[in-house]
Amino acid sequence: MGREGNMVELEEVRLQLVELGLSQLALQLDALLESAQKEKETYLSFLRNGLEAEISLRRERNIEVKFHMARLPYRKTLTEFDFSFQPSIEERVIRELAGLAFLERKENLLFLGPPGVGKSHLAVALGVEALLQGFAVYFTSLSRLLEDLKSAYEENRLDKRLSIYLRPKLLIIDEVGYLPLDHLGATLFFQLVSGRYERGSIIITSNKGFGEWGEVMGDLILATALLDRLLHHAQVVNIRGNSYRLKDRIRAGIYGTPHSDSPS
């Protein structure tokens, strides 16, 4: 077969690959053939390399779809977190959590501390790691979560909507405690936590200590029952320190740590 015949056959194979959904293999066919000829690869090696290219692309696309569905507010990793600025955090503990064994054990994780100390960054970073490892993740603030569930409750479709939050391997709920909850909101929050109990992990960030959750939920008994389920299988990371968002300014001396003057 002459060169022209080879080109026609090559184009036919490329179209067949596209029809079969092997778009990456079709795209790299010329390079793969050239490499196979140069390296004198076997037919089996050529086929394996082509399939590896296709599988790699599909994995990347799958991860991108999962990132989109996770609704993370941003992509930040543990590499970007400055542990030296928050000495109250044991880096070793966070690195161990990044191994994601807590997901397999269906444990919860709670980051507690004042605003700006890096709670959300750490929660998102663990979410990113989980996504890269192929786990389903969903991120939401508590206010957005309850707004969604209240609408579903009013439209008699609560069970269906709750399933969205029960399904992921990891659910991240940000900003718990920033606003007080009404009775319906507290009840829906409890219902969600109960539904995930020993079924899937939750990461929660909160600016409130557990002793304040009764006030936040407006119902001490309900708060106690919710914490009982959350903390039964859980790790708690308490963060103390300055605002992580202002770390560069503090180090540059532009923003001083607030203090009150003592009377002389």
PyMOL commands that set and color helices and strands:
alter all, ss='L'
color gray80, all
select helices_A, chain A and resi 3-19+23-27+29-39+43-70+78-80+83-85+91-97+101-104+119-132+142-154+158-166+183-196+210-217+220-232+244-252
alter helices_A, ss='H'
color red, helices_A
select strands_A, chain A and resi 108-112+137-141+170-176+201-206+234-238
alter strands_A, ss='S'
color yellow, strands_A
deselect
rebuild
show_as cartoon
